[in-house]
Amino acid sequence: MKKKILVLSFMVAIVVFFCFLFFVSISHACACTVTFDGGGDGHSLSDGDNWDTDAEPSVSEDVIIPDGFDVDGVASNAYFSLNFYGLSTLGGTVIGDVVFNESSRNYGTITSGYTVTFNDDSMNVRAINGAVIFNGSSLNATNSGITGTITFNDSSQNYTVGVVTGDATFNDNSFNNSGGVVSNDAIFNNSSYNSGTVSNDATFNDTSFMEGGTVSGDAVFYNLSYTHLSTIHGGAIFNDQSYSNGSTVLGNAVFNNTSYNNGNVSSDATFNNSSHNDTTVDGDATFNDTSSNLGTVNSDATFACTATNSGTVIGTVMQLVCGSSHSSSGTAAIARYDNLINMGKIIEAEQFKNEFPNQFSPVIIKETSVLNLNTEINLSGIPRCLISSNLKVGSTGEEVKCLQNFLKVVPSATGFFGPKTKGAVVLFQKNHPPLKQDGVVGPLTRAKLNY
């Protein structure tokens, strides 16, 4: 009987011993945090003596790097999470999710596919491939590129040298700084803004804006958003009282819902829903739904029956009268004639007047002004060129040669539009106000050069 009791007691002891080992292992595996204390070499992630547990953290442990430590080396394990605080920095290689807090810095390598978060003025200066979030005035300052899904919140920024090679979303006063680059699409929300470069398309919402920036693709503006002193290389759509102010849209532009153009549209433009043009459209323009032209259209313009023209149209005016239409009549015809005269296009002006003889009178049109202008045009004794296309630095061909001969750029015209030709064009524009002195032979400068 005693023997049986001893055997049973021994078996119970063995079970208790293994249970103890099991719970110890579980307890160790589920430790809440492991803190870097620098007790070993003071910097290496893989040195167990640098941790308060005297062992490198396991895959299930949260890791803390306190203020003042600069850690490097290569982590042996995929930490459950790695948190940097204070002025601590990462200079090594880690696996797993990483959080940078309180002005901490990333100078290291984070294995692809994990989530990296920057908070509270922390900063990234190395390439990352994963889901990256910037919060609390943190910034991206790497020119090596961040690939993945990138979000900027709470006044964080893609800094002057920052490069984002994936899509980027900017929220809550965050911004893409001057010199910063987003190589793909970008979305700006809640008063965030772009002062750098977006290499693809961009969307601006909720009073967000572009200030001195560039969008290489198309741009869409909503809810009082706007662009100021910026360039959009593609097309642009302005909605909900959004607007272009001192900016250039090189593609086509559409203005909706009382939005307006106070910049330059280099191609065609459409104005809808009480929107209006205050400055310049170089291509054709269409005005619908009580929209209006208060500026200059350097090509043809079409006005719906409720749209109005209070500005200048260089080309033909088509006025739609609620189902029917007529071209360049009344005061529009007189303005058209005067514009042609002012540009020196005498032949076109006379042909135009002959098309609408009932719209003119000798009191309004003085033939002597035509003769005087014609004399002024030929003061140089050199026939003007008939230039049919826009010319700028880099342009070549016979029209460039003709331009160089007329402006006396070089002793023998080269046919290449270079810096000297640009300087001569600027001087010509300066002597013929109100031409814009940009050295580009655009529609107005071209018209002044042509007969």
Secondary structure in CASP SS format (residue, H / E / C, confidence):
PFRMAT SS
TARGET T0000
AUTHOR 0000-0000-0000
METHOD secondary structure of the structure
MODEL  1
M C 1.00
K H 1.00
K H 1.00
K H 1.00
I H 1.00
L H 1.00
V H 1.00
L H 1.00
S H 1.00
F H 1.00
M H 1.00
V H 1.00
A H 1.00
I H 1.00
V H 1.00
V H 1.00
F H 1.00
F H 1.00
C H 1.00
F H 1.00
L H 1.00
F H 1.00
F H 1.00
V H 1.00
S H 1.00
I H 1.00
S H 1.00
H H 1.00
A H 1.00
C C 1.00
A C 1.00
C C 1.00
T E 1.00
V E 1.00
T E 1.00
F E 1.00
D C 1.00
G C 1.00
G C 1.00
G C 1.00
D C 1.00
G C 1.00
H C 1.00
S E 1.00
L C 1.00
S C 1.00
D C 1.00
G H 1.00
D H 1.00
N H 1.00
W E 1.00
D C 1.00
T C 1.00
D C 1.00
A C 1.00
E C 1.00
P C 1.00
S C 1.00
V C 1.00
S C 1.00
E C 1.00
D E 1.00
V E 1.00
I E 1.00
I E 1.00
P C 1.00
D C 1.00
G C 1.00
F C 1.00
D E 1.00
V E 1.00
D E 1.00
G C 1.00
V E 1.00
A E 1.00
S E 1.00
N E 1.00
A E 1.00
Y C 1.00
F C 1.00
S E 1.00
L E 1.00
N E 1.00
F E 1.00
Y C 1.00
G C 1.00
L C 1.00
S C 1.00
T E 1.00
L E 1.00
G C 1.00
G C 1.00
T E 1.00
V E 1.00
I E 1.00
G C 1.00
D C 1.00
V E 1.00
V E 1.00
F E 1.00
N C 1.00
E C 1.00
S C 1.00
S C 1.00
R E 1.00
N E 1.00
Y C 1.00
G C 1.00
T E 1.00
I E 1.00
T C 1.00
S C 1.00
G C 1.00
Y C 1.00
T E 1.00
V E 1.00
T E 1.00
F E 1.00
N C 1.00
D C 1.00
D C 1.00
S C 1.00
M E 1.00
N E 1.00
V C 1.00
R C 1.00
A C 1.00
I E 1.00
N E 1.00
G E 1.00
A E 1.00
V E 1.00
I E 1.00
F E 1.00
N C 1.00
G C 1.00
S C 1.00
S C 1.00
L E 1.00
N E 1.00
A C 1.00
T C 1.00
N C 1.00
S C 1.00
G C 1.00
I E 1.00
T E 1.00
G E 1.00
T E 1.00
I E 1.00
T E 1.00
F E 1.00
N C 1.00
D C 1.00
S C 1.00
S C 1.00
Q E 1.00
N E 1.00
Y C 1.00
T C 1.00
V C 1.00
G C 1.00
V E 1.00
V E 1.00
T C 1.00
G C 1.00
D E 1.00
A E 1.00
T E 1.00
F E 1.00
N C 1.00
D C 1.00
N C 1.00
S C 1.00
F E 1.00
N E 1.00
N C 1.00
S C 1.00
G C 1.00
G C 1.00
V E 1.00
V E 1.00
S C 1.00
N C 1.00
D C 1.00
A E 1.00
I E 1.00
F E 1.00
N C 1.00
N C 1.00
S C 1.00
S C 1.00
Y E 1.00
N E 1.00
S C 1.00
G C 1.00
T E 1.00
V E 1.00
S C 1.00
N C 1.00
D C 1.00
A E 1.00
T E 1.00
F E 1.00
N C 1.00
D C 1.00
T C 1.00
S C 1.00
F E 1.00
M E 1.00
E E 1.00
G C 1.00
G C 1.00
T E 1.00
V E 1.00
S C 1.00
G C 1.00
D C 1.00
A E 1.00
V E 1.00
F E 1.00
Y C 1.00
N C 1.00
L C 1.00
S C 1.00
Y E 1.00
T E 1.00
H E 1.00
L C 1.00
S C 1.00
T E 1.00
I E 1.00
H C 1.00
G C 1.00
G C 1.00
A E 1.00
I E 1.00
F E 1.00
N C 1.00
D C 1.00
Q C 1.00
S C 1.00
Y E 1.00
S E 1.00
N E 1.00
G E 1.00
S E 1.00
T E 1.00
V E 1.00
L C 1.00
G C 1.00
N C 1.00
A E 1.00
V E 1.00
F E 1.00
N C 1.00
N C 1.00
T C 1.00
S C 1.00
Y E 1.00
N E 1.00
N E 1.00
G E 1.00
N E 1.00
V E 1.00
S C 1.00
S C 1.00
D C 1.00
A E 1.00
T E 1.00
F E 1.00
N C 1.00
N C 1.00
S C 1.00
S C 1.00
H E 1.00
N E 1.00
D C 1.00
T C 1.00
T E 1.00
V E 1.00
D C 1.00
G C 1.00
D C 1.00
A E 1.00
T E 1.00
F E 1.00
N C 1.00
D C 1.00
T C 1.00
S C 1.00
S E 1.00
N E 1.00
L C 1.00
G C 1.00
T E 1.00
V E 1.00
N C 1.00
S C 1.00
D C 1.00
A E 1.00
T E 1.00
F E 1.00
A C 1.00
C C 1.00
T C 1.00
A C 1.00
T E 1.00
N E 1.00
S C 1.00
G C 1.00
T E 1.00
V E 1.00
I C 1.00
G C 1.00
T C 1.00
V E 1.00
M E 1.00
Q E 1.00
L E 1.00
V E 1.00
C C 1.00
G C 1.00
S E 1.00
S E 1.00
H E 1.00
S E 1.00
S C 1.00
S C 1.00
G C 1.00
T H 1.00
A H 1.00
A H 1.00
I H 1.00
A H 1.00
R H 1.00
Y H 1.00
D H 1.00
N H 1.00
L H 1.00
I H 1.00
N H 1.00
M C 1.00
G C 1.00
K C 1.00
I H 1.00
I H 1.00
E H 1.00
A H 1.00
E H 1.00
Q H 1.00
F H 1.00
K H 1.00
N H 1.00
E H 1.00
F C 1.00
P H 1.00
N H 1.00
Q H 1.00
F C 1.00
S C 1.00
P C 1.00
V C 1.00
I C 1.00
I C 1.00
K C 1.00
E H 1.00
T H 1.00
S H 1.00
V H 1.00
L H 1.00
N H 1.00
L H 1.00
N H 1.00
T H 1.00
E H 1.00
I H 1.00
N C 1.00
L C 1.00
S C 1.00
G C 1.00
I C 1.00
P C 1.00
R C 1.00
C C 1.00
L C 1.00
I C 1.00
S C 1.00
S C 1.00
N C 1.00
L E 1.00
K C 1.00
V C 1.00
G C 1.00
S C 1.00
T E 1.00
G C 1.00
E H 1.00
E H 1.00
V H 1.00
K H 1.00
C H 1.00
L H 1.00
Q H 1.00
N H 1.00
F H 1.00
L H 1.00
K C 1.00
V C 1.00
V C 1.00
P C 1.00
S C 1.00
A C 1.00
T C 1.00
G C 1.00
F E 1.00
F C 1.00
G C 1.00
P H 1.00
K H 1.00
T H 1.00
K H 1.00
G H 1.00
A H 1.00
V H 1.00
V H 1.00
L H 1.00
F H 1.00
Q H 1.00
K H 1.00
N C 1.00
H C 1.00
P C 1.00
P C 1.00
L C 1.00
K C 1.00
Q C 1.00
D C 1.00
G C 1.00
V C 1.00
V E 1.00
G C 1.00
P H 1.00
L H 1.00
T H 1.00
R H 1.00
A H 1.00
K H 1.00
L H 1.00
N C 1.00
Y C 1.00
END
